[in-house]
């Protein structure tokens, strides 16, 4: 049986450490070899590029175990070609871990996307959110035709994930993997905080044939 969790308002520095001890005890009681297996190494088949939002834990919402998903998170799951952090994660996951799937997963109700839809200054993050404004610019006609703000918000969340997957596909890292015959797919998903369900946006790329000539590298 898992240890009882505490309310968010009751979380303290000390409670986090105690929670760790409780988790370790419960885990060993359930599977005595758990940490031996975990420390032996990782071979995750999936790289998850998601939002930093605390309500979207990749393992929990996909019902997978620690070690099953390699994770990179940032505000609003943005993919930027000059982001060395993301590129390093992408390179390591593909060329060392040999993942078979890269998933860019957004979520409805994303605060970063909502801020990008507005015209108020937030701070330094405004520079980061310009990447989402670029997504809006690319799909201005579609978004302008949406009458209801909530629907426009949801659609921009989806488009941000779709464009993120396209940017992943266009990297030299992914293209080199495909050129070398590596089994690799790139996907775009969106998670709903209201239902707990993931929506596959129907965007899956598996080969160089899916890369626009403008982005192909040799």
mmCIF file of the C-alpha atoms, coordinates in Angstrom:
data_MODEL
# 
_entry.id   MODEL 
# 
loop_
_atom_site.group_PDB 
_atom_site.id 
_atom_site.type_symbol 
_atom_site.label_atom_id 
_atom_site.label_alt_id 
_atom_site.label_comp_id 
_atom_site.label_asym_id 
_atom_site.label_entity_id 
_atom_site.label_seq_id 
_atom_site.pdbx_PDB_ins_code 
_atom_site.Cartn_x 
_atom_site.Cartn_y 
_atom_site.Cartn_z 
_atom_site.occupancy 
_atom_site.B_iso_or_equiv 
_atom_site.pdbx_formal_charge 
_atom_site.auth_seq_id 
_atom_site.auth_comp_id 
_atom_site.auth_asym_id 
_atom_site.auth_atom_id 
_atom_site.pdbx_PDB_model_num 
ATOM 1   C CA . UNK A 1 1   ? 0.000   0.000  0.000   1.00 0.00 ? 1   UNK A CA 1 
ATOM 2   C CA . UNK A 1 2   ? 1.276   3.470  -0.900  1.00 0.00 ? 2   UNK A CA 1 
ATOM 3   C CA . UNK A 1 3   ? 1.940   6.021  1.822   1.00 0.00 ? 3   UNK A CA 1 
ATOM 4   C CA . UNK A 1 4   ? -0.759  8.590  2.320   1.00 0.00 ? 4   UNK A CA 1 
ATOM 5   C CA . UNK A 1 5   ? -0.068  11.827 0.495   1.00 0.00 ? 5   UNK A CA 1 
ATOM 6   C CA . UNK A 1 6   ? -0.520  15.194 2.162   1.00 0.00 ? 6   UNK A CA 1 
ATOM 7   C CA . UNK A 1 7   ? -2.366  18.274 0.963   1.00 0.00 ? 7   UNK A CA 1 
ATOM 8   C CA . UNK A 1 8   ? -0.358  20.737 -1.109  1.00 0.00 ? 8   UNK A CA 1 
ATOM 9   C CA . UNK A 1 9   ? -0.808  23.454 1.510   1.00 0.00 ? 9   UNK A CA 1 
ATOM 10  C CA . UNK A 1 10  ? 0.788   21.200 4.128   1.00 0.00 ? 10  UNK A CA 1 
ATOM 11  C CA . UNK A 1 11  ? 3.940   20.426 2.143   1.00 0.00 ? 11  UNK A CA 1 
ATOM 12  C CA . UNK A 1 12  ? 7.118   21.590 3.859   1.00 0.00 ? 12  UNK A CA 1 
ATOM 13  C CA . UNK A 1 13  ? 10.833  21.093 3.334   1.00 0.00 ? 13  UNK A CA 1 
ATOM 14  C CA . UNK A 1 14  ? 10.826  18.427 6.047   1.00 0.00 ? 14  UNK A CA 1 
ATOM 15  C CA . UNK A 1 15  ? 7.737   16.695 4.676   1.00 0.00 ? 15  UNK A CA 1 
ATOM 16  C CA . UNK A 1 16  ? 9.461   16.207 1.316   1.00 0.00 ? 16  UNK A CA 1 
ATOM 17  C CA . UNK A 1 17  ? 12.331  14.331 2.965   1.00 0.00 ? 17  UNK A CA 1 
ATOM 18  C CA . UNK A 1 18  ? 9.943   12.251 5.037   1.00 0.00 ? 18  UNK A CA 1 
ATOM 19  C CA . UNK A 1 19  ? 7.874   11.566 1.944   1.00 0.00 ? 19  UNK A CA 1 
ATOM 20  C CA . UNK A 1 20  ? 10.959  10.202 0.237   1.00 0.00 ? 20  UNK A CA 1 
ATOM 21  C CA . UNK A 1 21  ? 11.624  7.798  3.129   1.00 0.00 ? 21  UNK A CA 1 
ATOM 22  C CA . UNK A 1 22  ? 8.005   6.660  3.083   1.00 0.00 ? 22  UNK A CA 1 
ATOM 23  C CA . UNK A 1 23  ? 8.137   6.111  -0.667  1.00 0.00 ? 23  UNK A CA 1 
ATOM 24  C CA . UNK A 1 24  ? 11.346  4.087  -0.450  1.00 0.00 ? 24  UNK A CA 1 
ATOM 25  C CA . UNK A 1 25  ? 9.880   1.872  2.276   1.00 0.00 ? 25  UNK A CA 1 
ATOM 26  C CA . UNK A 1 26  ? 6.640   1.281  0.377   1.00 0.00 ? 26  UNK A CA 1 
ATOM 27  C CA . UNK A 1 27  ? 8.519   0.603  -2.858  1.00 0.00 ? 27  UNK A CA 1 
ATOM 28  C CA . UNK A 1 28  ? 10.840  -1.967 -1.273  1.00 0.00 ? 28  UNK A CA 1 
ATOM 29  C CA . UNK A 1 29  ? 7.911   -3.624 0.478   1.00 0.00 ? 29  UNK A CA 1 
ATOM 30  C CA . UNK A 1 30  ? 6.224   -3.965 -2.909  1.00 0.00 ? 30  UNK A CA 1 
ATOM 31  C CA . UNK A 1 31  ? 9.337   -4.869 -4.941  1.00 0.00 ? 31  UNK A CA 1 
ATOM 32  C CA . UNK A 1 32  ? 12.523  -5.639 -2.948  1.00 0.00 ? 32  UNK A CA 1 
ATOM 33  C CA . UNK A 1 33  ? 14.656  -5.556 -6.114  1.00 0.00 ? 33  UNK A CA 1 
ATOM 34  C CA . UNK A 1 34  ? 13.230  -2.264 -7.448  1.00 0.00 ? 34  UNK A CA 1 
ATOM 35  C CA . UNK A 1 35  ? 16.249  -0.065 -6.751  1.00 0.00 ? 35  UNK A CA 1 
ATOM 36  C CA . UNK A 1 36  ? 18.723  -2.730 -7.821  1.00 0.00 ? 36  UNK A CA 1 
ATOM 37  C CA . UNK A 1 37  ? 17.023  -2.876 -11.202 1.00 0.00 ? 37  UNK A CA 1 
ATOM 38  C CA . UNK A 1 38  ? 16.673  0.908  -11.428 1.00 0.00 ? 38  UNK A CA 1 
ATOM 39  C CA . UNK A 1 39  ? 20.347  1.542  -10.685 1.00 0.00 ? 39  UNK A CA 1 
ATOM 40  C CA . UNK A 1 40  ? 21.488  -0.999 -13.290 1.00 0.00 ? 40  UNK A CA 1 
ATOM 41  C CA . UNK A 1 41  ? 20.855  1.503  -16.106 1.00 0.00 ? 41  UNK A CA 1 
ATOM 42  C CA . UNK A 1 42  ? 18.164  2.931  -18.336 1.00 0.00 ? 42  UNK A CA 1 
ATOM 43  C CA . UNK A 1 43  ? 16.914  2.041  -21.801 1.00 0.00 ? 43  UNK A CA 1 
ATOM 44  C CA . UNK A 1 44  ? 13.805  4.185  -22.283 1.00 0.00 ? 44  UNK A CA 1 
ATOM 45  C CA . UNK A 1 45  ? 12.063  3.838  -25.657 1.00 0.00 ? 45  UNK A CA 1 
ATOM 46  C CA . UNK A 1 46  ? 10.558  7.333  -25.445 1.00 0.00 ? 46  UNK A CA 1 
ATOM 47  C CA . UNK A 1 47  ? 11.759  10.932 -25.207 1.00 0.00 ? 47  UNK A CA 1 
ATOM 48  C CA . UNK A 1 48  ? 9.065   13.217 -23.816 1.00 0.00 ? 48  UNK A CA 1 
ATOM 49  C CA . UNK A 1 49  ? 9.271   16.950 -24.520 1.00 0.00 ? 49  UNK A CA 1 
ATOM 50  C CA . UNK A 1 50  ? 6.641   18.482 -22.272 1.00 0.00 ? 50  UNK A CA 1 
ATOM 51  C CA . UNK A 1 51  ? 5.624   21.494 -20.243 1.00 0.00 ? 51  UNK A CA 1 
ATOM 52  C CA . UNK A 1 52  ? 7.138   22.298 -16.851 1.00 0.00 ? 52  UNK A CA 1 
ATOM 53  C CA . UNK A 1 53  ? 3.631   22.500 -15.394 1.00 0.00 ? 53  UNK A CA 1 
ATOM 54  C CA . UNK A 1 54  ? 3.571   20.473 -12.169 1.00 0.00 ? 54  UNK A CA 1 
ATOM 55  C CA . UNK A 1 55  ? 0.232   18.931 -13.109 1.00 0.00 ? 55  UNK A CA 1 
ATOM 56  C CA . UNK A 1 56  ? 1.613   17.045 -16.112 1.00 0.00 ? 56  UNK A CA 1 
ATOM 57  C CA . UNK A 1 57  ? 3.965   14.273 -14.881 1.00 0.00 ? 57  UNK A CA 1 
ATOM 58  C CA . UNK A 1 58  ? 4.907   12.149 -17.892 1.00 0.00 ? 58  UNK A CA 1 
ATOM 59  C CA . UNK A 1 59  ? 5.216   8.808  -16.103 1.00 0.00 ? 59  UNK A CA 1 
ATOM 60  C CA . UNK A 1 60  ? 2.026   9.146  -14.115 1.00 0.00 ? 60  UNK A CA 1 
ATOM 61  C CA . UNK A 1 61  ? -0.273  10.156 -16.952 1.00 0.00 ? 61  UNK A CA 1 
ATOM 62  C CA . UNK A 1 62  ? 1.063   7.383  -19.209 1.00 0.00 ? 62  UNK A CA 1 
ATOM 63  C CA . UNK A 1 63  ? 1.057   4.773  -16.425 1.00 0.00 ? 63  UNK A CA 1 
ATOM 64  C CA . UNK A 1 64  ? 4.734   3.975  -16.952 1.00 0.00 ? 64  UNK A CA 1 
ATOM 65  C CA . UNK A 1 65  ? 7.567   3.306  -14.512 1.00 0.00 ? 65  UNK A CA 1 
ATOM 66  C CA . UNK A 1 66  ? 10.711  5.285  -13.676 1.00 0.00 ? 66  UNK A CA 1 
ATOM 67  C CA . UNK A 1 67  ? 13.207  4.490  -16.444 1.00 0.00 ? 67  UNK A CA 1 
ATOM 68  C CA . UNK A 1 68  ? 10.593  4.125  -19.170 1.00 0.00 ? 68  UNK A CA 1 
ATOM 69  C CA . UNK A 1 69  ? 10.542  7.744  -20.399 1.00 0.00 ? 69  UNK A CA 1 
ATOM 70  C CA . UNK A 1 70  ? 13.426  10.183 -20.865 1.00 0.00 ? 70  UNK A CA 1 
ATOM 71  C CA . UNK A 1 71  ? 12.040  13.634 -20.095 1.00 0.00 ? 71  UNK A CA 1 
ATOM 72  C CA . UNK A 1 72  ? 12.776  17.219 -21.104 1.00 0.00 ? 72  UNK A CA 1 
ATOM 73  C CA . UNK A 1 73  ? 10.455  19.948 -19.838 1.00 0.00 ? 73  UNK A CA 1 
ATOM 74  C CA . UNK A 1 74  ? 10.252  23.692 -20.295 1.00 0.00 ? 74  UNK A CA 1 
ATOM 75  C CA . UNK A 1 75  ? 7.585   26.369 -20.085 1.00 0.00 ? 75  UNK A CA 1 
ATOM 76  C CA . UNK A 1 76  ? 4.917   25.597 -22.715 1.00 0.00 ? 76  UNK A CA 1 
ATOM 77  C CA . UNK A 1 77  ? 6.880   22.676 -24.242 1.00 0.00 ? 77  UNK A CA 1 
ATOM 78  C CA . UNK A 1 78  ? 8.565   24.985 -26.727 1.00 0.00 ? 78  UNK A CA 1 
ATOM 79  C CA . UNK A 1 79  ? 11.076  23.598 -29.230 1.00 0.00 ? 79  UNK A CA 1 
ATOM 80  C CA . UNK A 1 80  ? 13.754  26.120 -30.244 1.00 0.00 ? 80  UNK A CA 1 
ATOM 81  C CA . UNK A 1 81  ? 16.627  25.261 -32.591 1.00 0.00 ? 81  UNK A CA 1 
ATOM 82  C CA . UNK A 1 82  ? 19.059  27.374 -30.576 1.00 0.00 ? 82  UNK A CA 1 
ATOM 83  C CA . UNK A 1 83  ? 18.178  25.774 -27.224 1.00 0.00 ? 83  UNK A CA 1 
ATOM 84  C CA . UNK A 1 84  ? 21.324  23.798 -26.419 1.00 0.00 ? 84  UNK A CA 1 
ATOM 85  C CA . UNK A 1 85  ? 19.669  22.180 -23.429 1.00 0.00 ? 85  UNK A CA 1 
ATOM 86  C CA . UNK A 1 86  ? 16.907  20.667 -25.552 1.00 0.00 ? 86  UNK A CA 1 
ATOM 87  C CA . UNK A 1 87  ? 19.290  19.787 -28.397 1.00 0.00 ? 87  UNK A CA 1 
ATOM 88  C CA . UNK A 1 88  ? 21.643  18.020 -25.977 1.00 0.00 ? 88  UNK A CA 1 
ATOM 89  C CA . UNK A 1 89  ? 18.748  15.990 -24.578 1.00 0.00 ? 89  UNK A CA 1 
ATOM 90  C CA . UNK A 1 90  ? 17.555  15.176 -28.090 1.00 0.00 ? 90  UNK A CA 1 
ATOM 91  C CA . UNK A 1 91  ? 21.018  14.138 -29.248 1.00 0.00 ? 91  UNK A CA 1 
ATOM 92  C CA . UNK A 1 92  ? 21.662  11.962 -26.194 1.00 0.00 ? 92  UNK A CA 1 
ATOM 93  C CA . UNK A 1 93  ? 18.281  10.281 -26.305 1.00 0.00 ? 93  UNK A CA 1 
ATOM 94  C CA . UNK A 1 94  ? 18.535  9.445  -30.002 1.00 0.00 ? 94  UNK A CA 1 
ATOM 95  C CA . UNK A 1 95  ? 22.223  8.657  -30.431 1.00 0.00 ? 95  UNK A CA 1 
ATOM 96  C CA . UNK A 1 96  ? 22.996  7.079  -27.041 1.00 0.00 ? 96  UNK A CA 1 
ATOM 97  C CA . UNK A 1 97  ? 19.723  5.821  -25.582 1.00 0.00 ? 97  UNK A CA 1 
ATOM 98  C CA . UNK A 1 98  ? 18.348  4.961  -29.044 1.00 0.00 ? 98  UNK A CA 1 
ATOM 99  C CA . UNK A 1 99  ? 14.770  5.966  -28.248 1.00 0.00 ? 99  UNK A CA 1 
ATOM 100 C CA . UNK A 1 100 ? 12.171  4.948  -30.799 1.00 0.00 ? 100 UNK A CA 1 
ATOM 101 C CA . UNK A 1 101 ? 9.694   7.755  -30.167 1.00 0.00 ? 101 UNK A CA 1 
ATOM 102 C CA . UNK A 1 102 ? 9.986   11.496 -29.561 1.00 0.00 ? 102 UNK A CA 1 
ATOM 103 C CA . UNK A 1 103 ? 6.741   12.983 -28.254 1.00 0.00 ? 103 UNK A CA 1 
ATOM 104 C CA . UNK A 1 104 ? 6.057   16.701 -27.976 1.00 0.00 ? 104 UNK A CA 1 
ATOM 105 C CA . UNK A 1 105 ? 3.166   16.942 -25.523 1.00 0.00 ? 105 UNK A CA 1 
ATOM 106 C CA . UNK A 1 106 ? 1.304   20.152 -24.729 1.00 0.00 ? 106 UNK A CA 1 
ATOM 107 C CA . UNK A 1 107 ? -1.643  20.499 -22.388 1.00 0.00 ? 107 UNK A CA 1 
ATOM 108 C CA . UNK A 1 108 ? -4.894  22.396 -22.458 1.00 0.00 ? 108 UNK A CA 1 
ATOM 109 C CA . UNK A 1 109 ? -4.960  25.287 -20.007 1.00 0.00 ? 109 UNK A CA 1 
ATOM 110 C CA . UNK A 1 110 ? -1.227  25.943 -20.470 1.00 0.00 ? 110 UNK A CA 1 
ATOM 111 C CA . UNK A 1 111 ? -0.303  29.190 -18.724 1.00 0.00 ? 111 UNK A CA 1 
ATOM 112 C CA . UNK A 1 112 ? 2.533   29.905 -21.151 1.00 0.00 ? 112 UNK A CA 1 
ATOM 113 C CA . UNK A 1 113 ? 0.280   29.657 -24.188 1.00 0.00 ? 113 UNK A CA 1 
ATOM 114 C CA . UNK A 1 114 ? -2.353  31.791 -22.460 1.00 0.00 ? 114 UNK A CA 1 
ATOM 115 C CA . UNK A 1 115 ? 0.233   34.472 -21.712 1.00 0.00 ? 115 UNK A CA 1 
ATOM 116 C CA . UNK A 1 116 ? 1.364   34.425 -25.352 1.00 0.00 ? 116 UNK A CA 1 
ATOM 117 C CA . UNK A 1 117 ? -2.232  35.075 -26.403 1.00 0.00 ? 117 UNK A CA 1 
ATOM 118 C CA . UNK A 1 118 ? -2.371  38.223 -24.274 1.00 0.00 ? 118 UNK A CA 1 
ATOM 119 C CA . UNK A 1 119 ? -0.780  41.633 -24.655 1.00 0.00 ? 119 UNK A CA 1 
ATOM 120 C CA . UNK A 1 120 ? 0.498   42.175 -21.113 1.00 0.00 ? 120 UNK A CA 1 
ATOM 121 C CA . UNK A 1 121 ? 4.168   42.066 -20.190 1.00 0.00 ? 121 UNK A CA 1 
ATOM 122 C CA . UNK A 1 122 ? 5.014   39.193 -17.890 1.00 0.00 ? 122 UNK A CA 1 
ATOM 123 C CA . UNK A 1 123 ? 8.786   39.613 -17.610 1.00 0.00 ? 123 UNK A CA 1 
ATOM 124 C CA . UNK A 1 124 ? 11.810  37.823 -18.991 1.00 0.00 ? 124 UNK A CA 1 
ATOM 125 C CA . UNK A 1 125 ? 9.557   34.989 -20.092 1.00 0.00 ? 125 UNK A CA 1 
ATOM 126 C CA . UNK A 1 126 ? 8.037   37.283 -22.733 1.00 0.00 ? 126 UNK A CA 1 
ATOM 127 C CA . UNK A 1 127 ? 11.127  36.588 -24.869 1.00 0.00 ? 127 UNK A CA 1 
ATOM 128 C CA . UNK A 1 128 ? 10.543  32.844 -24.562 1.00 0.00 ? 128 UNK A CA 1 
ATOM 129 C CA . UNK A 1 129 ? 6.850   33.177 -25.350 1.00 0.00 ? 129 UNK A CA 1 
ATOM 130 C CA . UNK A 1 130 ? 7.661   34.921 -28.622 1.00 0.00 ? 130 UNK A CA 1 
ATOM 131 C CA . UNK A 1 131 ? 8.178   31.420 -29.999 1.00 0.00 ? 131 UNK A CA 1 
ATOM 132 C CA . UNK A 1 132 ? 4.494   30.724 -29.361 1.00 0.00 ? 132 UNK A CA 1 
ATOM 133 C CA . UNK A 1 133 ? 3.533   34.052 -30.894 1.00 0.00 ? 133 UNK A CA 1 
ATOM 134 C CA . UNK A 1 134 ? 5.394   32.880 -33.996 1.00 0.00 ? 134 UNK A CA 1 
ATOM 135 C CA . UNK A 1 135 ? 3.154   29.812 -34.054 1.00 0.00 ? 135 UNK A CA 1 
ATOM 136 C CA . UNK A 1 136 ? 0.153   32.146 -33.910 1.00 0.00 ? 136 UNK A CA 1 
ATOM 137 C CA . UNK A 1 137 ? 1.612   34.179 -36.778 1.00 0.00 ? 137 UNK A CA 1 
ATOM 138 C CA . UNK A 1 138 ? 2.056   31.070 -38.907 1.00 0.00 ? 138 UNK A CA 1 
ATOM 139 C CA . UNK A 1 139 ? -1.555  30.043 -38.322 1.00 0.00 ? 139 UNK A CA 1 
ATOM 140 C CA . UNK A 1 140 ? -3.070  33.508 -38.083 1.00 0.00 ? 140 UNK A CA 1 
ATOM 141 C CA . UNK A 1 141 ? -5.859  32.865 -40.573 1.00 0.00 ? 141 UNK A CA 1 
ATOM 142 C CA . UNK A 1 142 ? -7.092  29.700 -38.868 1.00 0.00 ? 142 UNK A CA 1 
ATOM 143 C CA . UNK A 1 143 ? -6.919  31.192 -35.383 1.00 0.00 ? 143 UNK A CA 1 
ATOM 144 C CA . UNK A 1 144 ? -8.533  34.477 -36.415 1.00 0.00 ? 144 UNK A CA 1 
ATOM 145 C CA . UNK A 1 145 ? -11.497 32.539 -37.769 1.00 0.00 ? 145 UNK A CA 1 
ATOM 146 C CA . UNK A 1 146 ? -12.163 30.940 -34.366 1.00 0.00 ? 146 UNK A CA 1 
ATOM 147 C CA . UNK A 1 147 ? -14.856 32.967 -32.647 1.00 0.00 ? 147 UNK A CA 1 
ATOM 148 C CA . UNK A 1 148 ? -14.696 31.713 -29.074 1.00 0.00 ? 148 UNK A CA 1 
ATOM 149 C CA . UNK A 1 149 ? -11.601 32.560 -26.948 1.00 0.00 ? 149 UNK A CA 1 
ATOM 150 C CA . UNK A 1 150 ? -11.490 29.175 -25.191 1.00 0.00 ? 150 UNK A CA 1 
ATOM 151 C CA . UNK A 1 151 ? -11.520 27.337 -28.505 1.00 0.00 ? 151 UNK A CA 1 
ATOM 152 C CA . UNK A 1 152 ? -8.790  29.610 -29.856 1.00 0.00 ? 152 UNK A CA 1 
ATOM 153 C CA . UNK A 1 153 ? -6.735  28.955 -26.711 1.00 0.00 ? 153 UNK A CA 1 
ATOM 154 C CA . UNK A 1 154 ? -7.115  25.175 -27.086 1.00 0.00 ? 154 UNK A CA 1 
ATOM 155 C CA . UNK A 1 155 ? -6.241  25.287 -30.762 1.00 0.00 ? 155 UNK A CA 1 
ATOM 156 C CA . UNK A 1 156 ? -3.078  27.305 -30.157 1.00 0.00 ? 156 UNK A CA 1 
ATOM 157 C CA . UNK A 1 157 ? -2.046  24.716 -27.560 1.00 0.00 ? 157 UNK A CA 1 
ATOM 158 C CA . UNK A 1 158 ? -2.463  22.038 -30.236 1.00 0.00 ? 158 UNK A CA 1 
ATOM 159 C CA . UNK A 1 159 ? -0.655  24.024 -32.917 1.00 0.00 ? 159 UNK A CA 1 
ATOM 160 C CA . UNK A 1 160 ? 2.236   24.729 -30.554 1.00 0.00 ? 160 UNK A CA 1 
ATOM 161 C CA . UNK A 1 161 ? 2.707   20.990 -30.034 1.00 0.00 ? 161 UNK A CA 1 
ATOM 162 C CA . UNK A 1 162 ? 2.397   20.305 -33.764 1.00 0.00 ? 162 UNK A CA 1 
ATOM 163 C CA . UNK A 1 163 ? 4.956   22.980 -34.659 1.00 0.00 ? 163 UNK A CA 1 
ATOM 164 C CA . UNK A 1 164 ? 7.217   21.680 -31.898 1.00 0.00 ? 164 UNK A CA 1 
ATOM 165 C CA . UNK A 1 165 ? 7.129   18.199 -33.397 1.00 0.00 ? 165 UNK A CA 1 
ATOM 166 C CA . UNK A 1 166 ? 7.912   19.678 -36.821 1.00 0.00 ? 166 UNK A CA 1 
ATOM 167 C CA . UNK A 1 167 ? 10.925  21.507 -35.389 1.00 0.00 ? 167 UNK A CA 1 
ATOM 168 C CA . UNK A 1 168 ? 12.166  18.288 -33.807 1.00 0.00 ? 168 UNK A CA 1 
ATOM 169 C CA . UNK A 1 169 ? 11.812  16.519 -37.135 1.00 0.00 ? 169 UNK A CA 1 
ATOM 170 C CA . UNK A 1 170 ? 13.726  19.275 -38.914 1.00 0.00 ? 170 UNK A CA 1 
ATOM 171 C CA . UNK A 1 171 ? 16.808  19.030 -36.684 1.00 0.00 ? 171 UNK A CA 1 
ATOM 172 C CA . UNK A 1 172 ? 19.984  17.580 -38.127 1.00 0.00 ? 172 UNK A CA 1 
ATOM 173 C CA . UNK A 1 173 ? 19.948  15.126 -35.191 1.00 0.00 ? 173 UNK A CA 1 
ATOM 174 C CA . UNK A 1 174 ? 16.704  13.474 -36.245 1.00 0.00 ? 174 UNK A CA 1 
ATOM 175 C CA . UNK A 1 175 ? 17.470  13.654 -39.950 1.00 0.00 ? 175 UNK A CA 1 
ATOM 176 C CA . UNK A 1 176 ? 20.856  11.984 -39.440 1.00 0.00 ? 176 UNK A CA 1 
ATOM 177 C CA . UNK A 1 177 ? 19.188  9.199  -37.461 1.00 0.00 ? 177 UNK A CA 1 
ATOM 178 C CA . UNK A 1 178 ? 16.733  8.587  -40.278 1.00 0.00 ? 178 UNK A CA 1 
ATOM 179 C CA . UNK A 1 179 ? 19.493  8.737  -42.892 1.00 0.00 ? 179 UNK A CA 1 
ATOM 180 C CA . UNK A 1 180 ? 21.298  6.010  -40.945 1.00 0.00 ? 180 UNK A CA 1 
ATOM 181 C CA . UNK A 1 181 ? 18.216  3.810  -40.913 1.00 0.00 ? 181 UNK A CA 1 
ATOM 182 C CA . UNK A 1 182 ? 17.330  4.299  -37.262 1.00 0.00 ? 182 UNK A CA 1 
ATOM 183 C CA . UNK A 1 183 ? 13.811  3.348  -36.200 1.00 0.00 ? 183 UNK A CA 1 
ATOM 184 C CA . UNK A 1 184 ? 12.469  6.678  -34.936 1.00 0.00 ? 184 UNK A CA 1 
ATOM 185 C CA . UNK A 1 185 ? 9.082   8.401  -34.928 1.00 0.00 ? 185 UNK A CA 1 
ATOM 186 C CA . UNK A 1 186 ? 8.137   11.933 -33.911 1.00 0.00 ? 186 UNK A CA 1 
ATOM 187 C CA . UNK A 1 187 ? 4.651   12.676 -32.535 1.00 0.00 ? 187 UNK A CA 1 
ATOM 188 C CA . UNK A 1 188 ? 2.506   15.564 -31.270 1.00 0.00 ? 188 UNK A CA 1 
ATOM 189 C CA . UNK A 1 189 ? 0.111   15.080 -28.338 1.00 0.00 ? 189 UNK A CA 1 
ATOM 190 C CA . UNK A 1 190 ? -2.026  17.197 -26.037 1.00 0.00 ? 190 UNK A CA 1 
ATOM 191 C CA . UNK A 1 191 ? -3.062  16.291 -22.496 1.00 0.00 ? 191 UNK A CA 1 
ATOM 192 C CA . UNK A 1 192 ? -6.310  17.412 -20.883 1.00 0.00 ? 192 UNK A CA 1 
ATOM 193 C CA . UNK A 1 193 ? -6.168  18.433 -17.233 1.00 0.00 ? 193 UNK A CA 1 
ATOM 194 C CA . UNK A 1 194 ? -9.952  18.148 -17.060 1.00 0.00 ? 194 UNK A CA 1 
ATOM 195 C CA . UNK A 1 195 ? -10.270 14.559 -18.245 1.00 0.00 ? 195 UNK A CA 1 
ATOM 196 C CA . UNK A 1 196 ? -6.790  13.133 -17.740 1.00 0.00 ? 196 UNK A CA 1 
ATOM 197 C CA . UNK A 1 197 ? -6.819  11.881 -21.325 1.00 0.00 ? 197 UNK A CA 1 
ATOM 198 C CA . UNK A 1 198 ? -4.142  12.358 -23.979 1.00 0.00 ? 198 UNK A CA 1 
ATOM 199 C CA . UNK A 1 199 ? -5.155  13.402 -27.477 1.00 0.00 ? 199 UNK A CA 1 
ATOM 200 C CA . UNK A 1 200 ? -3.037  12.172 -30.356 1.00 0.00 ? 200 UNK A CA 1 
ATOM 201 C CA . UNK A 1 201 ? -2.978  15.093 -32.788 1.00 0.00 ? 201 UNK A CA 1 
ATOM 202 C CA . UNK A 1 202 ? -2.450  12.777 -35.733 1.00 0.00 ? 202 UNK A CA 1 
ATOM 203 C CA . UNK A 1 203 ? 1.014   14.116 -36.475 1.00 0.00 ? 203 UNK A CA 1 
ATOM 204 C CA . UNK A 1 204 ? 3.545   11.311 -36.795 1.00 0.00 ? 204 UNK A CA 1 
ATOM 205 C CA . UNK A 1 205 ? 6.703   11.422 -38.908 1.00 0.00 ? 205 UNK A CA 1 
ATOM 206 C CA . UNK A 1 206 ? 8.940   8.434  -39.475 1.00 0.00 ? 206 UNK A CA 1 
ATOM 207 C CA . UNK A 1 207 ? 11.366  9.228  -42.286 1.00 0.00 ? 207 UNK A CA 1 
ATOM 208 C CA . UNK A 1 208 ? 13.164  11.860 -44.335 1.00 0.00 ? 208 UNK A CA 1 
ATOM 209 C CA . UNK A 1 209 ? 10.258  11.730 -46.782 1.00 0.00 ? 209 UNK A CA 1 
ATOM 210 C CA . UNK A 1 210 ? 8.268   13.802 -44.308 1.00 0.00 ? 210 UNK A CA 1 
ATOM 211 C CA . UNK A 1 211 ? 10.866  16.594 -44.105 1.00 0.00 ? 211 UNK A CA 1 
ATOM 212 C CA . UNK A 1 212 ? 10.204  19.747 -46.106 1.00 0.00 ? 212 UNK A CA 1 
ATOM 213 C CA . UNK A 1 213 ? 12.901  20.416 -48.737 1.00 0.00 ? 213 UNK A CA 1 
ATOM 214 C CA . UNK A 1 214 ? 13.527  23.782 -47.095 1.00 0.00 ? 214 UNK A CA 1 
ATOM 215 C CA . UNK A 1 215 ? 14.801  22.007 -43.975 1.00 0.00 ? 215 UNK A CA 1 
ATOM 216 C CA . UNK A 1 216 ? 16.553  18.961 -45.400 1.00 0.00 ? 216 UNK A CA 1 
ATOM 217 C CA . UNK A 1 217 ? 20.237  18.629 -44.572 1.00 0.00 ? 217 UNK A CA 1 
ATOM 218 C CA . UNK A 1 218 ? 22.772  16.239 -46.063 1.00 0.00 ? 218 UNK A CA 1 
# 
